[in-house]
Amino acid sequence: MCTSGPDTPGPDAPETVALILNGTPCTGRANETILSCARRHDIYIPTLCELDDIDHTPGTCRVCVVEIVQAGHDAPQIVTACNTPIRDGMEVRTRSKRARDMQRLQVELLMADHLQDCATCIRHGDCELQDLAQFVGLKENRFFDRARTEARPIDLTSPAMVRDMRRCVRCQRCVAICRHHQQVDALAMEGTGLDRLVALRGAEDYPSSACVSCGQCVLVCPTGALGERDETDRAIDYICDPDLVTVVQFAPAVRVAFGEEFGMPPGTNVEGHIATACRKLGFDVVLDTNFAADVVIMEEGAELLGRLKAGRRPTFTSCCPAWIDFAEIHYPEILPLLSSTRSPQQVLSAIAKTWLPGKLGVAPDRIRVISVMPCVAKKEEATRPQLARDGRPDTDLVLTTREFARLLRREGIDLKTLEPSGFDSPFLREYSGAGAIFGTTGGVMEAALRTVYAIVNGRELEQIELTQLRGFEGIREARVDLGGQVGEVRVAMVHGLGDTRALVDSVLAGRADYDFIEVMACPGGCVDGGGSLRSKKAYLPLAQKRRETIYAVDRAARVRQSHNNPQVQALYRDFLGAPNSELAHQLLHTSYEDRRRELKHTVKEIWDDITMSTMVY
C-alpha cells in the first residue's frame, strides 16, 4: 500500500462515531479519516499530496492541517486530516485562525524551492499548487530560495517526457501510480529533507530507465513537474513553412476527450470541430486516424488467422506504444508473440508519405505528418528507427491532446464557437464503427473479431456488438465461436500495466491459455491516455462518459466493420494488393528489440519506499 492512514471504511459502513465539525454535531464511520468525514458532510479541507481515487494519502504536504480537541484533552492539537482517524467526542475546526495560519505556512514552505514562474508554466491556470496559494491567501513567499530551486535537476533525455524537479512538491503521487498501479516501478523518491526529489529508479536518464512513457504519472502530477515534451512551436514552424505540405491526423479517442477543455459537456463528440480548428490553424490536409484503425484490423486480422492456422498462440495486439515499450523492457521473451502490425498512427503516416503524395500531386519529401494523440508514448513511438524511411520518420511530430489545446489557445481559437466540418482528403477520411471503438479498452479486440469472422465464414457476424468484450474490469476474457476451420477462440482484454503484468506472468507460467490478447497500457484505453486532459483532484473521472460516446459513434456509423470500409477496399485494390502482401508488410509492419532493464533494489531503497511518507521540510 502507498498510504499511511487508517483503513478506509466502505460506503455502507455504519456511522457510529459522534463528533463535532466546525461547531455542528455529526456522525462518522469507525476508522474514517477527518478528511473523508468532512467531505461527506460537504466541508472543504485543502489538500495537495492526497488523491482519493488511487488511495494515496501519504500526509507529506501537510496542507490539510486542522485543529482538533480530543475528548478528555484540554489543549487543541494541529493534525493532518488525510490520515488522522476521527474519534468519539472529537471536535474538529477546519477554519480556525491557527489552522488557517498553519495552512498558509505549509503552502509557503512548499513553494520555498518551487520555481516562481507560474505565468510561463504549462500548468498555469490548471495547477493545484496555484489553487492552494490562492485559497490560503498567499501574497508573498518569505522563504523562496532561487539558487537552490534552479539547481534542482531537469531531465530532457526522453523524446516523450520531461521531468522538472524545480516544480516538484514531493507529493509522491507519480511514484504511487507508477509502482502500485502500473507496476512499472520506474520512479523513486531519493534524498532527504530539501534534497528529496523524484528520480528514475536505478537510472541516470530516461533511455536507461524502466519507464515506458505511459504518462500516467503526468495525469496525477498536481504541478508542472512532470509533463510531455512540448512541441507546439515546432508544429507552428511546419504549418507556417510555405514549402511544406502539412498533414494532420487525430486519434479515435481525441474527438470524445477534448471538448471539456473548452467548456463542452464531458464525452461530447467534437470530431467536426477539431477538423475546422485544424484548418484555422493552417494545416493543408486533415485526415482521420480512424481510417488507419480499419487498415490495422485488415493487417492484424490476416496475421492472426495465419498464426492460428500455424498453431502459434497467443497473439498480442501491437497498437499501444507504451505496451510495446513495456514488453521490450520488462518482458522481451514475449516479443515473438506480438503482432507485427504497426499502430494506426504509424499506418496512416506511412500511407501519407508513400501513397498520398501521388494523389495530391506533391513530392513526398514535402509532406510533414503531425499527429494529435491522447498518448505521451506516441511521441517516443514516432522516433523509433524501425518506423522511418530513408532516415526520415513517417510521423514527423506528435502533439498530445493537452498540447493541441494549448496550440488552439495560442492561436485564439475557441473550439466551442466553431462550426463542424469534414475531412479534406477524399482518399483517407472514411472510417467504420469498428475503427472508432479503437479508442477504448476492448475495442481493438471487438473490431478484429468482426472482420476475422467475416473472412472465415464469408458472412457478417450477426451480433455485431460483442458486449462480453466490454467492461472496465482490469482483465476480461471471453470465448468467441469464429466458425469455419477456426472454431472457438479464447480471447482476453487487459488495460493498465499492473493487470498486464499479472496476465503476462500467467501466460508465461502456463496458467493462462488464450489465442488472442488485447493490451492497453492506460486504464480505460486511449480515452484516458497519458496525453489526455488532466483533472484536478481525480485520476480518471471521465472514463465512462468518453466510452459511451465512442460506442455511440460506432452505432451511428454507416459501416461497422473495417473490411466494409470502401476507402480501405480501394487502398488495397489500387495500392497494397492484399492484407499482409509484400508491400503491405514493408509499409505497415514493424519489428521489436530486446531492451530488458534489470532492476535490483537495495535494502535502503526498499526501506525508503516503505517509509516514503516521512519527509522533512
HELIX and SHEET records of a PDB file:
HELIX    1   1 ILE A   34  ARG A   40  1                                   7    
HELIX    2   2 ASP A   52  ILE A   54  5                                   3    
HELIX    3   3 LYS A   97  LEU A  110  1                                  14    
HELIX    4   4 CYS A  118  THR A  120  5                                   3    
HELIX    5   5 GLU A  128  PHE A  135  1                                   8    
HELIX    6   6 ARG A  146  GLU A  150  1                                   5    
HELIX    7   7 MET A  165  ARG A  167  5                                   3    
HELIX    8   8 ARG A  173  ALA A  176  1                                   4    
HELIX    9   9 ILE A  177  HIS A  181  3                                   5    
HELIX   10  10 GLY A  193  ASP A  195  5                                   3    
HELIX   11  11 TYR A  206  SER A  208  5                                   3    
HELIX   12  12 GLN A  216  VAL A  220  1                                   5    
HELIX   13  13 THR A  232  CYS A  240  1                                   9    
HELIX   14  14 VAL A  254  VAL A  256  5                                   3    
HELIX   15  15 GLY A  259  PHE A  262  5                                   4    
HELIX   16  16 GLU A  271  LEU A  281  1                                  11    
HELIX   17  17 THR A  289  ALA A  310  1                                  22    
HELIX   18  18 PRO A  321  HIS A  330  1                                  10    
HELIX   19  19 PRO A  332  LEU A  337  5                                   6    
HELIX   20  20 PRO A  344  THR A  354  1                                  11    
HELIX   21  21 LEU A  356  LEU A  360  1                                   5    
HELIX   22  22 PRO A  364  ARG A  366  5                                   3    
HELIX   23  23 ALA A  377  ALA A  382  1                                   6    
HELIX   24  24 PRO A  385  LEU A  387  5                                   3    
HELIX   25  25 THR A  401  ARG A  410  1                                  10    
HELIX   26  26 LEU A  415  THR A  417  5                                   3    
HELIX   27  27 GLY A  433  ALA A  436  1                                   4    
HELIX   28  28 ILE A  437  GLY A  439  5                                   3    
HELIX   29  29 GLY A  443  ASN A  457  1                                  15    
HELIX   30  30 THR A  467  LEU A  469  5                                   3    
HELIX   31  31 LEU A  497  ALA A  509  1                                  13    
HELIX   32  32 GLY A  525  ASP A  528  5                                   4    
HELIX   33  33 ALA A  543  ALA A  556  1                                  14    
HELIX   34  34 SER A  562  ASN A  564  5                                   3    
HELIX   35  35 PRO A  566  LEU A  571  1                                   6    
HELIX   36  36 TYR A  572  LEU A  576  3                                   5    
HELIX   37  37 GLU A  582  LEU A  588  1                                   7    
HELIX   38  38 VAL A  603  ILE A  610  1                                   8    
SHEET    1   A 5 THR A  24  ARG A  29  0                                        
SHEET    2   A 5 GLU A  15  LEU A  21 -1                                        
SHEET    3   A 5 GLU A  91  ARG A  93  1                                        
SHEET    4   A 5 VAL A  65  VAL A  69 -1                                        
SHEET    5   A 5 GLN A  77  THR A  80 -1                                        
SHEET    1   B 3 ILE A 154  ASP A 155  0                                        
SHEET    2   B 3 MET A 161  ASP A 164 -1                                        
SHEET    3   B 3 LEU A 226  GLU A 228 -1                                        
SHEET    1   C 2 LEU A 187  GLU A 190  0                                        
SHEET    2   C 2 LEU A 197  LEU A 200 -1                                        
SHEET    1   D 4 VAL A 285  ASP A 288  0                                        
SHEET    2   D 4 VAL A 245  PHE A 250  1                                        
SHEET    3   D 4 ILE A 367  MET A 373  1                                        
SHEET    4   D 4 LEU A 397  THR A 400  1                                        
SHEET    1   E 4 THR A 315  PHE A 316  0                                        
SHEET    2   E 4 PHE A 516  MET A 520  1                                        
SHEET    3   E 4 GLU A 488  HIS A 495  1                                        
SHEET    4   E 4 ILE A 475  ASP A 481 -1                                        
SHEET    1   F 2 ALA A 388  ARG A 389  0                                        
SHEET    2   F 2 ARG A 392  PRO A 393 -1                                        
END                                                                             
